[in-house]
């Protein structure tokens, strides 16, 4: 049988050491963003200096792994950019 990914041997879900969800505050609510630390590292490697371009790149990458409600896109954008700036 081909390797189909990592699964917990106890519950069959994602192994605890593979969970990469970081909690940030979006629009006043704690929100989990999968792979956020990795996304921030990847965007930092681009050495962008324009905040709009940084926010665009983060949003693009976050949307690949996370659902972003249309009505909350601007709130996510602000929160993600703030998190990026804290990590710099």
C-alpha atoms as an extended CHARMM CRD file, in Angstrom:
* protein
*
        88  EXT
         1         1  UNK       CA              0.0000000000        0.0000000000        0.0000000000  PROA      1               0.0000000000
         2         2  UNK       CA              1.3240000000        3.4690000000       -0.8950000000  PROA      2               0.0000000000
         3         3  UNK       CA              2.1020000000        5.9870000000        1.8330000000  PROA      3               0.0000000000
         4         4  UNK       CA             -1.0260000000        8.1160000000        2.1530000000  PROA      4               0.0000000000
         5         5  UNK       CA              0.2540000000       10.5800000000        4.7500000000  PROA      5               0.0000000000
         6         6  UNK       CA              0.7770000000       10.8070000000        8.4830000000  PROA      6               0.0000000000
         7         7  UNK       CA             -2.0260000000        9.6720000000       10.7460000000  PROA      7               0.0000000000
         8         8  UNK       CA             -2.2650000000        9.2400000000       14.4900000000  PROA      8               0.0000000000
         9         9  UNK       CA             -1.9240000000        5.5610000000       15.4100000000  PROA      9               0.0000000000
        10        10  UNK       CA             -4.4500000000        6.0580000000       18.2260000000  PROA      10              0.0000000000
        11        11  UNK       CA             -7.2840000000        8.1020000000       16.7160000000  PROA      11              0.0000000000
        12        12  UNK       CA             -6.4930000000        8.1110000000       12.9730000000  PROA      12              0.0000000000
        13        13  UNK       CA             -6.4220000000       11.9180000000       12.8200000000  PROA      13              0.0000000000
        14        14  UNK       CA             -3.5180000000       14.3010000000       12.3720000000  PROA      14              0.0000000000
        15        15  UNK       CA             -0.6470000000       13.4530000000       14.7550000000  PROA      15              0.0000000000
        16        16  UNK       CA             -0.2450000000       16.1030000000       17.4730000000  PROA      16              0.0000000000
        17        17  UNK       CA              3.3320000000       16.8750000000       16.3830000000  PROA      17              0.0000000000
        18        18  UNK       CA              2.1090000000       17.6350000000       12.8450000000  PROA      18              0.0000000000
        19        19  UNK       CA             -0.4760000000       20.2510000000       13.8430000000  PROA      19              0.0000000000
        20        20  UNK       CA              0.8340000000       23.6330000000       12.7510000000  PROA      20              0.0000000000
        21        21  UNK       CA             -2.0980000000       25.8560000000       13.6840000000  PROA      21              0.0000000000
        22        22  UNK       CA             -1.2800000000       29.1920000000       15.2990000000  PROA      22              0.0000000000
        23        23  UNK       CA             -3.8810000000       31.2710000000       17.1070000000  PROA      23              0.0000000000
        24        24  UNK       CA             -4.1450000000       34.9810000000       16.2840000000  PROA      24              0.0000000000
        25        25  UNK       CA             -6.8020000000       37.5870000000       17.0220000000  PROA      25              0.0000000000
        26        26  UNK       CA             -8.9510000000       38.4000000000       13.9680000000  PROA      26              0.0000000000
        27        27  UNK       CA            -11.7040000000       40.9570000000       14.4520000000  PROA      27              0.0000000000
        28        28  UNK       CA            -11.5600000000       40.4740000000       18.2320000000  PROA      28              0.0000000000
        29        29  UNK       CA            -11.7970000000       36.6690000000       18.1030000000  PROA      29              0.0000000000
        30        30  UNK       CA             -9.0680000000       34.0630000000       18.5470000000  PROA      30              0.0000000000
        31        31  UNK       CA             -8.6910000000       32.3600000000       15.1690000000  PROA      31              0.0000000000
        32        32  UNK       CA             -6.5890000000       29.3620000000       14.1830000000  PROA      32              0.0000000000
        33        33  UNK       CA             -4.4410000000       29.7510000000       11.0630000000  PROA      33              0.0000000000
        34        34  UNK       CA             -2.8470000000       26.5750000000        9.7240000000  PROA      34              0.0000000000
        35        35  UNK       CA              0.8490000000       26.8050000000        8.7450000000  PROA      35              0.0000000000
        36        36  UNK       CA              1.0810000000       30.5170000000        9.6530000000  PROA      36              0.0000000000
        37        37  UNK       CA              4.6480000000       30.4000000000       10.9880000000  PROA      37              0.0000000000
        38        38  UNK       CA              5.8260000000       28.6460000000        7.8260000000  PROA      38              0.0000000000
        39        39  UNK       CA              3.9140000000       31.1090000000        5.6070000000  PROA      39              0.0000000000
        40        40  UNK       CA              5.4810000000       34.0770000000        7.3910000000  PROA      40              0.0000000000
        41        41  UNK       CA              8.9550000000       32.5670000000        6.9840000000  PROA      41              0.0000000000
        42        42  UNK       CA              8.3530000000       32.0370000000        3.2590000000  PROA      42              0.0000000000
        43        43  UNK       CA              7.0810000000       35.6020000000        2.7430000000  PROA      43              0.0000000000
        44        44  UNK       CA             10.0490000000       37.0050000000        4.6960000000  PROA      44              0.0000000000
        45        45  UNK       CA             12.3630000000       35.2430000000        2.2400000000  PROA      45              0.0000000000
        46        46  UNK       CA             10.8510000000       37.3800000000       -0.5470000000  PROA      46              0.0000000000
        47        47  UNK       CA             12.3090000000       40.4920000000        1.1480000000  PROA      47              0.0000000000
        48        48  UNK       CA              9.2840000000       42.6130000000        0.2490000000  PROA      48              0.0000000000
        49        49  UNK       CA              9.2180000000       46.1430000000        1.6680000000  PROA      49              0.0000000000
        50        50  UNK       CA              5.7650000000       47.3550000000        0.5860000000  PROA      50              0.0000000000
        51        51  UNK       CA              3.1080000000       46.5410000000        3.2300000000  PROA      51              0.0000000000
        52        52  UNK       CA              0.4010000000       46.0540000000        0.6010000000  PROA      52              0.0000000000
        53        53  UNK       CA              2.5270000000       43.5340000000       -1.3010000000  PROA      53              0.0000000000
        54        54  UNK       CA              3.3910000000       41.7180000000        1.9370000000  PROA      54              0.0000000000
        55        55  UNK       CA             -0.2820000000       41.5450000000        2.9450000000  PROA      55              0.0000000000
        56        56  UNK       CA             -1.2700000000       40.3380000000       -0.5570000000  PROA      56              0.0000000000
        57        57  UNK       CA              1.3210000000       37.5670000000       -0.4480000000  PROA      57              0.0000000000
        58        58  UNK       CA              0.3420000000       36.4520000000        3.0550000000  PROA      58              0.0000000000
        59        59  UNK       CA             -3.3600000000       36.4040000000        2.1680000000  PROA      59              0.0000000000
        60        60  UNK       CA             -2.6960000000       34.3930000000       -0.9790000000  PROA      60              0.0000000000
        61        61  UNK       CA             -0.7150000000       31.7780000000        0.9280000000  PROA      61              0.0000000000
        62        62  UNK       CA             -3.0120000000       31.6270000000        3.9640000000  PROA      62              0.0000000000
        63        63  UNK       CA             -6.0230000000       31.0810000000        1.6860000000  PROA      63              0.0000000000
        64        64  UNK       CA             -4.3490000000       27.9640000000        0.2720000000  PROA      64              0.0000000000
        65        65  UNK       CA             -4.6060000000       26.2160000000        3.6570000000  PROA      65              0.0000000000
        66        66  UNK       CA             -7.4030000000       28.0770000000        5.4570000000  PROA      66              0.0000000000
        67        67  UNK       CA            -10.9460000000       29.2650000000        4.8150000000  PROA      67              0.0000000000
        68        68  UNK       CA            -11.2040000000       33.0610000000        4.8970000000  PROA      68              0.0000000000
        69        69  UNK       CA            -14.7900000000       34.3520000000        5.0190000000  PROA      69              0.0000000000
        70        70  UNK       CA            -15.3880000000       36.9650000000        2.3140000000  PROA      70              0.0000000000
        71        71  UNK       CA            -16.8730000000       39.4460000000        4.8120000000  PROA      71              0.0000000000
        72        72  UNK       CA            -13.8130000000       39.1100000000        7.0510000000  PROA      72              0.0000000000
        73        73  UNK       CA            -11.0510000000       39.3900000000        4.4240000000  PROA      73              0.0000000000
        74        74  UNK       CA             -9.9790000000       42.8750000000        5.4910000000  PROA      74              0.0000000000
        75        75  UNK       CA             -9.9140000000       41.8830000000        9.1710000000  PROA      75              0.0000000000
        76        76  UNK       CA             -7.8030000000       38.8180000000        8.3190000000  PROA      76              0.0000000000
        77        77  UNK       CA             -5.5100000000       40.9690000000        6.1790000000  PROA      77              0.0000000000
        78        78  UNK       CA             -4.9000000000       43.4230000000        9.0350000000  PROA      78              0.0000000000
        79        79  UNK       CA             -4.3740000000       40.6740000000       11.6320000000  PROA      79              0.0000000000
        80        80  UNK       CA             -2.0240000000       38.6850000000        9.4050000000  PROA      80              0.0000000000
        81        81  UNK       CA              0.0490000000       41.7310000000        8.5090000000  PROA      81              0.0000000000
        82        82  UNK       CA              0.3120000000       42.6380000000       12.2120000000  PROA      82              0.0000000000
        83        83  UNK       CA              1.4620000000       39.0870000000       12.9940000000  PROA      83              0.0000000000
        84        84  UNK       CA              4.0250000000       39.2960000000       10.1790000000  PROA      84              0.0000000000
        85        85  UNK       CA              5.3660000000       42.5760000000       11.5660000000  PROA      85              0.0000000000
        86        86  UNK       CA              5.6380000000       41.0630000000       15.0860000000  PROA      86              0.0000000000
        87        87  UNK       CA              7.6780000000       38.1990000000       13.6150000000  PROA      87              0.0000000000
        88        88  UNK       CA             10.0940000000       40.4550000000       11.7440000000  PROA      88              0.0000000000
